[in-house]
Amino acid sequence: MPEAETSVANGIGNVAAPRHVAIIMDGNGRWAAARGLPRGEGHRRGVESLRATVRAAGELGIEVLTIFSFSSENWSRPPAEILDLMGLLRRFIRNDLAELNSSGVRVRVIGEREGLDPEIGGLLDEAEELTRNNTRLTLVVAFNYGSRQEIARAARKVAVEVAAGRLAAADVTADTLSSYLDAPDLPNPDLIIRTSGEQRLSNFLLWQAAYSELVFVAAYWPDFNRAMLENAIAEFRGRERRFGGLAARAGS
Ligand code: FPP
């Protein structure tokens, strides 16, 4: 039961802070539209929020921060916006990688790597390789990521093992499937935050979110700041996680 170990419920709230926080950075376009600016400006300001959030997460002792940076479904956006987002990712890695590395951040990437622009693929590999021994904070970049696609990839790998006779179909459990996901060694997210007031998961970490606490923040992503992160964590700590069991009651 890995989740039960990540934070302890005491009947009042979670004693422990979240080890793994995942964020759906939503609302860049609406932030820009509200100011009469192009959507690209919202994404650029979104990268600034991201930088500040990574810094805050490290300072707050979060072990893993996962960010939804580009979904499998984002390819349906206009080509100019896709180019913009790809450019921002390239620049983020080129400009920020050295600093992330020197501040002890390990970068991991989840999502479909096949078929990606080779330059982007190379940068993602470089970021993972350069930072592989860092331990202060793991920044998981969900890029070209869709949770159903990730689960389907895992199921295909399990099917190959079964077809090759290395695994019996009867032995396939939830743990087996988990072990074929994109980052099986990481803890499940304790807390998932979505900005912009939307209240859904949008194909993000569906498997891993089975027992995550969800916190929805009204602010658009470019306005997200450290105080909002701290508030979300405080809300998380006020929740009682039961993982399908019974509430712990005082005196019981
Ligand atoms: C949602 O806003 C955000 C995205 C689709 C991408 C998030 C990307 C960034 C913060 C910058 C790029 C990331 C990296 C790692 C460099 P939206 O466009 O859906 O906003 P809307 O719902 O208001 O239109």
Boltz pocket constraint, residues with backbone or C-beta under 6 A from the ligand:
constraints:
  - pocket:
      binder: B
      contacts: [[A, 25], [A, 26], [A, 27], [A, 28], [A, 29], [A, 30], [A, 31], [A, 43], [A, 44], [A, 46], [A, 47], [A, 50], [A, 68], [A, 69], [A, 70], [A, 74], [A, 85], [A, 88], [A, 89], [A, 90], [A, 92], [A, 141], [A, 221]]
      max_distance: 6.0
